[in-house]
Amino acid sequence: MTDMTAPFAGAKLILFLGERLVVLRRDHAPGIPWPGCLDFPGGGREGAESPQACALRETREEIGLSVAPDALIWSHVHRQGGAASWFFAAEFGAERIADVRFGGEGAGWLMMTAEAFVQSPDAIPHFRDVLQAYLLDRPNR
């Protein structure tokens, strides 16, 4: 596993609730990368937080779900242009959909199948690749 104390830009959570993913639609704020695209919960690092803490804090802020660190079942570091970003995965039952509370970052949230995300022209391209890597490594499936 890659050193989680090394510098990184941010972290994302591939979050399944039942058979579908929680997906955010990015907004069109000036300067935002990938405006209007489909995204996973997560975002930029604050202070000296760990990759896990970053992904879990951002998930709580963006969709109102608290995820325990021990619920993370997969991790992957992605490097693009020298910047490292972490991706984690967690899976819960579909009953947790009722607990989602949109935090106002982005244009909204939706639930979609992994296959629909991978095929969507609106999905951030390298996120499609990371999701496919998770699906290949997915435990207990």
JODAHU-V288545 format. One record per pair of residues at least 24 apart in sequence whose ideal C-beta (glycine too) atoms are under 10 Angstrom apart, sorted by the first residue. I is the first residue (numbers start at 1). J is the second residue. Records with the same first field share a line. If there is no record, write none. Layout:
# JODAHU-V288545
I: J, J
This chain:
# JODAHU-V288545
1: 75, 76, 77
2: 51, 75, 76, 77, 79, 84, 86
3: 77, 84
4: 50, 51, 52, 53, 75, 77, 86
5: 48, 50, 51
6: 51, 77, 84
7: 45, 83, 84
8: 44, 45, 49, 50, 51, 54, 77, 78, 79, 83, 84, 85, 86
9: 43, 44, 45, 54, 78, 79, 80, 81, 82, 83, 84, 85, 86
10: 42, 43, 44, 45, 46, 51, 54, 55, 58, 83, 84, 85, 86
11: 40, 41, 42, 43, 44, 45, 49, 50, 51, 52, 53, 54, 55, 56, 57, 58, 59, 75, 77, 84, 85, 86, 87, 88
12: 39, 40, 41, 42, 43, 51, 54, 55, 58, 59, 76, 78, 85, 86, 87, 88, 89, 124, 127, 130
13: 40, 41, 42, 52, 54, 55, 56, 58, 59, 62, 63, 65, 67, 71, 72, 86, 87, 88, 89, 90
14: 40, 41, 42, 55, 72, 73, 74, 76, 87, 88, 89, 90, 91, 114, 117, 127, 130, 131, 133, 134, 135, 138
15: 40, 41, 42, 55, 59, 63, 65, 67, 71, 88, 89, 90, 91, 92, 96, 100
16: 73, 89, 90, 91, 92, 93, 94, 96, 111, 113, 114, 134, 138
17: 63, 65, 90, 91, 92, 93, 94, 95, 96, 97, 98, 99, 100, 111
18: 91, 92, 93, 94, 95, 96, 97, 111
19: 91, 94, 111, 113, 114
20: 94, 97, 110, 111, 112, 113, 114, 116, 117
21: 89, 91, 110, 111, 112, 113, 114, 115, 116, 117, 131
22: 59, 62, 63, 65, 90, 92, 96, 97, 100, 109, 110, 111, 112
23: 106, 108, 109, 110, 111, 112, 116, 117, 120, 122, 123, 127
24: 62, 63, 102, 103, 105, 106, 107, 108, 109, 110
25: 106, 107, 108, 109, 110, 122
26: 105, 106, 107, 108, 122, 124
27: 104, 105, 106, 107, 108
28: 106, 107
29: 105, 106
32: 106
33: 124
34: 122, 123, 124, 125, 126, 127
35: 107
36: 106, 107, 122
37: 106, 120, 121, 122, 123, 124, 125, 127
38: 106, 110, 112, 116, 117, 120, 121, 122, 123, 124, 127, 128
39: 105, 106, 109, 122, 123, 124, 127
40: 87, 88, 89, 117, 123, 124, 127, 130, 131
41: 65, 67, 100, 103, 105, 106, 109
42: 85, 86, 87, 88
43: 105, 106
44: 85
45: 85, 86
50: 86
51: 75, 77, 84, 85, 86, 87, 88
52: 86, 88
54: 85, 86, 88
55: 85, 86, 87, 88, 89, 90
56: 88, 90
58: 103, 105
59: 88, 90, 103
60: 101, 103
61: 103, 104, 105
62: 100, 101, 102, 103, 104, 105, 106, 109
63: 99, 100, 101, 102, 103, 105, 106, 109
64: 99, 100, 101, 102, 103
65: 90, 92, 96, 97, 99, 100, 101
66: 99
67: 92, 96
73: 134, 137, 138, 139, 140
74: 133, 134, 137, 138, 139
75: 134
76: 130, 133, 134, 137
77: 130
78: 126, 127, 129, 130, 133
80: 126
85: 126, 127, 130
87: 126, 127, 130, 131, 133, 134
88: 134
89: 130, 131, 133, 134, 135, 137, 138, 139
91: 138, 139, 140, 141
114: 138
